[in-house]
Amino acid sequence: MLNTVFPKTRKEASREAIGGITTFFTMAYIVVVNPAILSTEGTGMPFSGVLTATVLLSAVCTLLMGLYAKLPFAVAPGMGINAFFTYTVILGQQVPWATALGMVFWAGVIFILVSVTPVRVAIAKAIPHNLRIASATGIGVFISFIGLKNAGVIAAHPVTFVTVGKLGWPTLAFFSGLAAGVWLMRRKNPFALLAALGLGTAIGAGAGLVGAPASFVSAPDFSLFLKADFAGALDLQFLPIIITLFATDLFDSISTFVGVSQAGGLLDSKGNAKNLKEGLLVDAVATVGAGLAGTSSGTAYIESAAGIEAGARTGFASVVTALCFLPCLFLAPLAGMVPGFATASVLVLVGALMFRSVKELKLGALEDSLPAFLTIVLIPLTFSITQGILWGFLAHTALYLLSGRGREVGGGLYAIAGLSAVLLWISDLG
C-alpha cells in the first residue's frame, strides 16, 4: 500500500509536498474557528478540548485519506454542520453536549453502512439536483448569519426579531478581516482566511478587547475524548437530528469529491471521481471518529482544491497535510486569543463561497423553484438545517405530484419524502 502512495522521484515528492502544505494553510482556520463555535457560551464544551479533538480528528483522518483512499483530500470538522451541532442541537434544543456527540457517532455508523452497500448510489441518485444545491446555499446563509451576529453587525430586536447592531471596534475588526480575506482570496493566496483571523484579532488587541494568554503553548486536552453519551443519543426524539447529520455529511462529501475531482482531473477510466467509494468510507469513519474524539462531524474539505491546483495528485499530499496539523495540538492558548468577532469574517467568507452554488439552481418551473427557496430560507430562519432539508424534500415531492410530474420523482425520493414527514412528526412530538 505504501508503495502506491509515496512518490518515486524527488520532483514528484516536492510537488506533492507543496500541494499538501498549501491545503493545510488554506484550511488551517478550522483549528481556531471550530473550537470557537463549539465552545460558545452555554454549550459547556471547553475550547481546549474541542481544539484537541479537532486537530486529532483532522490529522488522523487526513492521514487515512492519503494512505487508504490514496486521494489528496484533507478531512476536518465541517463548517455549517458545526454551527448546526452548536446552535440548533445543543443551544436550541437544550441537548447535552455528550448526547450530541453520541448523535454524531451514530450518524457516522449509518454513513459507514451506507458507504459499503449499494444504498449509497441509490440515495445519491434519488436526491434532486436543486435540493442538493439549495441545501449548500442555505447552510452558507446560516453560517454567515451567525458570523454577522458574532461581529455585532446584526442584533436581536423584540419587535422586528433582528436589527442593525451598534457599530464599534468589533465591527471594525470584522470588516477589516473581511476585506483582507477578500483581497488575498482574489489573489489565490492560501493564507487568506488566516490573515482575516489575524488582522481581526490584532485590531481587537489594539482596542484592548483581546488579552495575551499566560502561555502560548500547552499540553493537549483530551477531556472530551470518549465522553459521548451513546445510549442517550438513541432516544427516538433525536432520530431527525441523526438522519440530518448523516444526510448533510453524505451530500457534502459526494459534492466535494465529485466537484473537486472533476476540476482537478482526478478521474478514473470511466470519467468518474477516482476512489470515490474509499473516500466516502474515510469520510464516514471521520464522522464516527468525531463523536469519539469530541467534535462535530468530519468531512472532506473543498479547500483541498487549492492543494490540487498547487500540484497535489496522490495520497502523499494528504500525508503531508496530516503532519502539518500535529503541532497545533499544543497551541490551544494561542488559538484561544482569537475573539468571536475575528472568526466572524471567516464564517461570512465561507458562507459566501457556499452561496455561490446558487447559480446552478434551475428555477424555471415553480415546482423546482419553490422547494429550493423554502430549503434556503428555512435553514437560517428556523436556525435548523434539519427543518430546511426535510421541508424541501416534502415540498418537492408534493409540488411535482400537484403539477402532474409525479412519475419524475422516483421511488427513492418518495421514500425519502415519507421519511421526512415521519421525522418532522417525531421532532414536533419532541
C-alpha positions as CSV (number, residue, x, y, z in Angstrom):
1,M,0.0,0.0,0.0
2,L,2.7,2.4,0.9
3,N,4.5,1.9,-2.4
4,T,1.4,3.2,-4.2
5,V,1.2,6.3,-2.0
6,F,4.7,7.7,-1.7
7,P,6.2,9.3,-4.9
8,K,9.0,7.6,-6.7
9,T,11.0,10.7,-7.6
10,R,12.2,13.8,-5.8
11,K,10.3,16.0,-8.2
12,E,7.0,14.3,-7.5
13,A,7.7,14.3,-3.8
14,S,8.3,18.1,-3.9
15,R,5.2,18.7,-6.0
16,E,3.0,16.7,-3.6
17,A,4.5,18.2,-0.5
18,I,3.8,21.8,-1.8
19,G,0.3,20.7,-2.6
20,G,-0.2,19.2,0.9
21,I,1.2,22.3,2.7
22,T,-1.0,24.6,0.5
23,T,-4.1,22.6,1.5
24,F,-3.2,22.9,5.2
25,F,-2.7,26.6,5.2
26,T,-5.9,27.1,3.2
27,M,-8.0,25.3,5.8
28,A,-5.9,25.9,9.0
29,Y,-8.6,28.4,10.1
30,I,-10.7,25.4,11.3
31,V,-8.2,24.8,14.2
32,V,-9.5,28.1,15.6
33,V,-13.0,28.5,14.2
34,N,-14.3,25.1,15.1
35,P,-13.4,25.3,18.8
36,A,-14.7,28.8,18.9
37,I,-18.1,27.7,17.6
38,L,-18.5,24.5,19.7
39,S,-17.3,26.2,22.9
40,T,-19.9,29.1,22.5
41,E,-21.2,30.1,25.9
42,G,-23.9,27.7,27.0
43,T,-22.6,24.5,25.4
44,G,-20.4,23.5,28.3
45,M,-17.6,22.3,25.9
46,P,-14.1,23.6,26.7
47,F,-12.2,25.4,23.9
48,S,-9.0,23.5,24.5
49,G,-10.8,20.2,24.5
50,V,-12.5,20.9,21.2
51,L,-9.3,22.1,19.7
52,T,-7.5,18.9,20.6
53,A,-10.4,16.9,19.2
54,T,-10.4,19.0,16.0
55,V,-6.7,18.6,15.4
56,L,-6.6,14.9,16.3
57,L,-9.5,14.1,14.0
58,S,-8.1,16.2,11.2
59,A,-4.6,14.6,11.4
60,V,-5.7,11.0,11.7
61,C,-8.5,11.1,9.1
62,T,-6.5,13.1,6.6
63,L,-3.7,10.6,7.0
64,L,-6.2,7.8,6.4
65,M,-7.4,9.6,3.3
66,G,-3.9,9.5,2.0
67,L,-2.9,6.0,2.9
68,Y,-6.2,4.2,2.3
69,A,-8.2,6.2,-0.3
70,K,-4.9,7.5,-1.9
71,L,-6.5,10.9,-2.5
72,P,-5.1,14.4,-1.9
73,F,-8.1,15.5,0.2
74,A,-7.9,16.8,3.7
75,V,-10.5,16.0,6.4
76,A,-11.7,18.1,9.3
77,P,-14.9,19.0,11.2
78,G,-17.3,20.5,8.6
79,M,-18.3,24.1,8.5
80,G,-22.1,24.6,8.7
81,I,-22.6,21.3,10.4
82,N,-20.6,22.5,13.4
83,A,-23.0,25.5,13.6
84,F,-25.9,23.2,13.4
85,F,-24.4,21.0,16.2
86,T,-23.9,24.0,18.4
87,Y,-26.8,26.4,17.8
88,T,-29.6,24.1,16.8
89,V,-28.9,20.9,18.7
90,I,-27.1,21.9,22.0
91,L,-28.3,25.5,22.4
92,G,-31.6,25.4,20.5
93,Q,-32.9,22.1,21.7
94,Q,-31.0,22.0,25.0
95,V,-29.4,18.7,24.3
96,P,-26.3,17.9,26.5
97,W,-23.1,18.0,24.6
98,A,-22.3,14.4,25.4
99,T,-25.6,13.3,23.9
100,A,-25.0,15.5,20.8
101,L,-21.6,13.7,20.4
102,G,-23.4,10.4,20.6
103,M,-25.7,11.5,17.7
104,V,-22.6,12.4,15.6
105,F,-21.3,8.9,16.3
106,W,-24.5,7.1,15.3
107,A,-24.8,9.3,12.2
108,G,-21.3,8.1,11.3
109,V,-22.3,4.4,11.8
110,I,-25.2,4.9,9.4
111,F,-22.8,6.6,6.9
112,I,-20.4,3.6,7.1
113,L,-23.2,1.1,6.5
114,V,-24.4,3.1,3.5
115,S,-20.8,3.6,2.2
116,V,-20.1,-0.2,1.9
117,T,-23.5,-1.0,0.3
118,P,-25.3,-0.1,-3.0
119,V,-27.6,2.2,-0.8
120,R,-25.0,5.0,-1.3
121,V,-25.6,5.1,-5.0
122,A,-29.4,4.8,-4.6
123,I,-29.5,7.8,-2.2
124,A,-27.2,9.9,-4.3
125,K,-29.3,9.3,-7.4
126,A,-32.6,10.0,-5.5
127,I,-31.8,13.5,-4.3
128,P,-32.9,16.2,-6.8
129,H,-30.1,18.4,-8.1
130,N,-32.0,21.5,-6.9
131,L,-32.3,20.3,-3.3
132,R,-28.6,19.5,-3.1
133,I,-27.7,23.0,-4.3
134,A,-30.3,24.6,-2.1
135,S,-29.0,22.8,1.0
136,A,-25.5,24.0,0.4
137,T,-26.7,27.6,-0.3
138,G,-28.9,27.6,2.8
139,I,-26.1,26.4,5.0
140,G,-23.9,29.2,3.6
141,V,-26.6,31.8,4.6
142,F,-26.9,30.1,8.0
143,I,-23.2,30.4,9.0
144,S,-23.0,33.9,7.5
145,F,-25.9,34.9,9.8
146,I,-24.0,33.5,12.8
147,G,-20.9,35.4,11.7
148,L,-22.7,38.7,11.4
149,K,-24.3,38.2,14.8
150,N,-20.9,37.5,16.4
151,A,-19.5,40.6,14.8
152,G,-22.3,42.8,16.2
153,V,-23.4,43.8,12.7
154,I,-26.9,42.4,13.5
155,A,-28.6,42.1,16.9
156,A,-31.8,40.8,18.4
157,H,-34.9,43.1,18.5
158,P,-38.1,42.4,20.4
159,V,-40.3,43.7,17.6
160,T,-38.5,43.1,14.3
161,F,-36.6,40.0,15.6
162,V,-33.3,41.3,14.2
163,T,-31.9,44.7,13.6
164,V,-28.6,46.5,12.8
165,G,-26.3,46.3,15.8
166,K,-24.2,49.0,17.4
167,L,-21.0,49.6,15.4
168,G,-17.8,49.6,17.4
169,W,-14.3,48.1,17.5
170,P,-15.6,44.5,17.0
171,T,-17.4,45.6,13.8
172,L,-14.3,47.4,12.5
173,A,-12.2,44.4,13.2
174,F,-14.7,42.2,11.4
175,F,-14.9,44.3,8.3
176,S,-11.1,44.8,8.2
177,G,-10.6,41.0,8.4
178,L,-13.3,40.5,5.7
179,A,-11.6,43.0,3.4
180,A,-8.2,41.4,3.9
181,G,-9.6,37.9,3.3
182,V,-11.3,39.0,0.1
183,W,-8.2,40.8,-1.2
184,L,-6.0,37.8,-0.6
185,M,-8.6,35.3,-1.9
186,R,-8.8,37.2,-5.2
187,R,-5.1,36.6,-5.5
188,K,-5.5,32.9,-4.6
189,N,-3.3,33.3,-1.5
190,P,-3.6,30.2,0.8
191,F,-3.2,32.5,3.8
192,A,-6.3,34.5,3.1
193,L,-8.6,33.2,5.9
194,L,-5.7,33.0,8.4
195,A,-4.9,36.6,7.6
196,A,-8.6,37.6,8.2
197,L,-8.4,35.9,11.6
198,G,-5.0,37.5,12.4
199,L,-6.0,41.1,11.4
200,G,-9.3,41.0,13.3
201,T,-7.5,39.7,16.4
202,A,-4.8,42.4,16.1
203,I,-7.3,45.2,15.9
204,G,-9.1,43.7,18.9
205,A,-5.9,43.6,20.8
206,G,-5.1,47.2,19.9
207,A,-8.5,48.2,21.2
208,G,-7.9,46.4,24.5
209,L,-10.5,43.7,23.7
210,V,-8.0,40.8,23.4
211,G,-5.5,39.9,26.1
212,A,-2.4,37.7,25.8
213,P,-2.6,34.3,27.4
214,A,-0.4,33.3,30.3
215,S,1.5,31.0,28.0
216,F,1.3,30.4,24.2
217,V,1.6,26.6,24.4
218,S,0.0,23.8,26.5
219,A,-0.4,20.1,26.6
220,P,-3.3,18.6,24.6
221,D,-6.7,18.5,26.4
222,F,-8.3,15.1,26.0
223,S,-11.2,15.9,28.3
224,L,-13.8,15.3,25.6
225,F,-12.3,12.1,24.3
226,L,-14.7,9.1,24.6
227,K,-17.2,11.1,26.6
228,A,-20.1,10.7,24.1
229,D,-23.5,9.5,25.5
230,F,-24.1,6.7,23.0
231,A,-27.2,5.3,24.8
232,G,-28.9,8.7,25.4
233,A,-28.4,9.7,21.7
234,L,-30.7,6.8,20.6
235,D,-33.8,8.4,22.1
236,L,-36.5,8.4,19.4
237,Q,-36.8,12.2,19.5
238,F,-33.2,12.6,18.3
239,L,-33.7,10.5,15.2
240,P,-34.4,13.5,12.9
241,I,-31.1,15.1,14.1
242,I,-29.1,11.8,13.5
243,I,-30.6,11.5,10.0
244,T,-29.9,15.2,9.2
245,L,-26.3,14.8,10.4
246,F,-25.9,11.7,8.2
247,A,-27.7,13.2,5.1
248,T,-25.8,16.5,5.3
249,D,-22.5,14.7,5.6
250,L,-23.3,12.4,2.7
251,F,-24.4,15.3,0.4
252,D,-21.4,17.4,1.3
253,S,-19.0,14.5,0.8
254,I,-20.3,13.5,-2.6
255,S,-20.4,17.1,-3.8
256,T,-16.8,17.7,-2.6
257,F,-15.4,14.6,-4.1
258,V,-17.2,14.8,-7.4
259,G,-16.7,18.6,-7.8
260,V,-13.1,18.8,-6.9
261,S,-12.2,15.6,-8.7
262,Q,-13.8,16.9,-11.9
263,A,-12.0,20.3,-11.6
264,G,-8.6,18.6,-10.8
265,G,-8.8,15.8,-13.3
266,L,-8.8,13.1,-10.6
267,L,-11.0,10.8,-12.6
268,D,-10.9,7.1,-13.4
269,S,-11.1,5.5,-16.9
270,K,-14.9,5.9,-16.9
271,G,-14.8,9.6,-16.1
272,N,-16.0,9.1,-12.5
273,A,-14.4,10.6,-9.4
274,K,-11.4,8.4,-8.5
275,N,-11.6,6.2,-5.5
276,L,-15.0,7.7,-4.5
277,K,-16.1,4.6,-2.5
278,E,-12.9,4.6,-0.5
279,G,-13.0,8.4,0.0
280,L,-16.6,8.3,1.3
281,L,-15.7,5.5,3.7
282,V,-12.9,7.6,5.2
283,D,-15.5,10.4,5.5
284,A,-17.8,8.1,7.3
285,V,-15.0,7.0,9.6
286,A,-14.3,10.7,10.3
287,T,-17.9,11.2,11.5
288,V,-17.7,8.2,13.8
289,G,-14.2,9.4,15.0
290,A,-15.6,12.9,15.6
291,G,-18.2,11.6,18.0
292,L,-15.4,9.6,19.8
293,A,-12.9,12.5,19.9
294,G,-15.3,15.2,21.0
295,T,-16.2,17.4,18.0
296,S,-18.8,17.7,15.3
297,S,-18.9,15.6,12.1
298,G,-15.8,15.4,10.0
299,T,-15.8,15.7,6.2
300,A,-13.6,16.2,3.2
301,Y,-12.7,19.8,2.6
302,I,-13.4,21.8,-0.6
303,E,-10.2,23.7,0.3
304,S,-8.3,20.6,-0.9
305,A,-8.8,22.1,-4.4
306,A,-6.2,24.7,-3.6
307,G,-3.6,21.9,-2.9
308,I,-4.6,20.1,-6.1
309,E,-4.2,23.3,-8.1
310,A,-0.7,23.6,-6.5
311,G,0.3,20.1,-7.7
312,A,-1.2,17.5,-5.3
313,R,-2.3,14.4,-7.2
314,T,-1.8,11.5,-4.8
315,G,-2.3,10.4,-1.2
316,F,1.1,11.6,-0.3
317,A,-0.1,15.2,-0.3
318,S,-2.7,14.2,2.4
319,V,0.1,12.6,4.5
320,V,1.9,15.9,4.4
321,T,-1.2,17.9,5.3
322,A,-1.9,15.5,8.2
323,L,1.6,16.0,9.6
324,C,1.1,19.8,9.4
325,F,-1.8,19.5,11.8
326,L,0.1,17.8,14.6
327,P,1.9,20.9,16.1
328,C,-1.5,22.6,16.5
329,L,-2.2,20.1,19.4
330,F,0.0,22.3,21.6
331,L,-1.3,25.8,20.6
332,A,-4.7,26.0,22.4
333,P,-3.8,29.1,24.4
334,L,-2.6,31.0,21.3
335,A,-5.7,29.9,19.4
336,G,-7.9,30.9,22.3
337,M,-6.8,34.5,21.9
338,V,-8.9,34.8,18.7
339,P,-12.2,36.5,19.6
340,G,-15.6,35.8,18.1
341,F,-15.7,39.0,16.0
342,A,-12.4,37.9,14.3
343,T,-13.8,34.4,13.4
344,A,-16.9,36.1,12.1
345,S,-15.1,37.2,9.0
346,V,-14.2,33.6,8.2
347,L,-17.7,32.5,8.7
348,V,-19.1,35.1,6.3
349,L,-16.4,34.3,3.7
350,V,-17.0,30.6,3.9
351,G,-20.7,31.2,3.8
352,A,-20.3,33.4,0.7
353,L,-18.3,30.6,-1.0
354,M,-21.0,28.1,-0.3
355,F,-23.7,30.6,-1.5
356,R,-22.0,30.7,-5.0
357,S,-23.6,27.4,-5.9
358,V,-27.0,29.2,-6.1
359,K,-26.2,29.9,-9.7
360,E,-26.6,26.2,-10.5
361,L,-30.3,26.2,-9.4
362,K,-32.9,25.5,-12.0
363,L,-35.7,28.0,-11.3
364,G,-37.9,28.0,-14.4
365,A,-40.8,25.9,-13.0
366,L,-42.5,26.7,-9.7
367,E,-42.2,23.1,-8.6
368,D,-38.5,23.4,-8.9
369,S,-38.0,26.9,-7.5
370,L,-40.3,26.8,-4.5
371,P,-38.8,23.8,-2.8
372,A,-35.3,25.2,-3.3
373,F,-36.5,28.6,-2.0
374,L,-38.0,27.0,1.1
375,T,-34.9,25.0,1.8
376,I,-32.7,28.1,1.5
377,V,-34.8,30.4,3.7
378,L,-35.9,27.9,6.3
379,I,-32.4,26.8,7.3
380,P,-31.4,30.2,8.6
381,L,-34.9,31.4,9.7
382,T,-35.6,28.3,11.8
383,F,-31.9,28.1,12.8
384,S,-32.1,24.4,11.8
385,I,-30.6,22.6,8.8
386,T,-32.9,19.8,9.6
387,Q,-36.1,21.8,9.1
388,G,-34.9,23.3,5.8
389,I,-33.8,20.0,4.3
390,L,-36.9,18.0,5.4
391,W,-39.4,20.6,4.3
392,G,-37.5,20.8,1.0
393,F,-38.0,17.1,0.3
394,L,-41.7,17.3,1.2
395,A,-42.3,20.4,-0.9
396,H,-40.5,19.0,-4.0
397,T,-42.5,15.7,-3.9
398,A,-45.8,17.3,-3.2
399,L,-45.4,20.0,-5.9
400,Y,-44.3,17.5,-8.5
401,L,-47.4,15.5,-7.8
402,L,-49.7,18.5,-8.0
403,S,-48.1,19.6,-11.3
404,G,-48.6,16.2,-12.9
405,R,-44.9,15.3,-12.9
406,G,-45.2,12.6,-10.2
407,R,-43.6,10.0,-12.5
408,E,-40.4,12.0,-12.5
409,V,-40.0,11.8,-8.7
410,G,-38.9,8.2,-8.5
411,G,-39.4,5.6,-5.7
412,G,-36.3,6.6,-3.9
413,L,-37.4,10.2,-3.4
414,Y,-40.9,9.1,-2.4
415,A,-39.3,7.0,0.3
416,I,-37.2,10.0,1.4
417,A,-40.2,12.3,1.5
418,G,-42.1,9.8,3.5
419,L,-39.3,9.5,6.0
420,S,-39.1,13.3,6.1
421,A,-42.7,13.5,7.1
422,V,-42.2,11.0,9.9
423,L,-39.1,12.8,11.1
424,L,-40.9,16.1,11.2
425,W,-43.7,14.5,13.2
426,I,-41.2,13.0,15.6
427,S,-39.4,16.3,16.1
428,D,-42.7,18.0,16.7
429,L,-43.5,15.5,19.4
430,G,-40.1,16.1,21.0
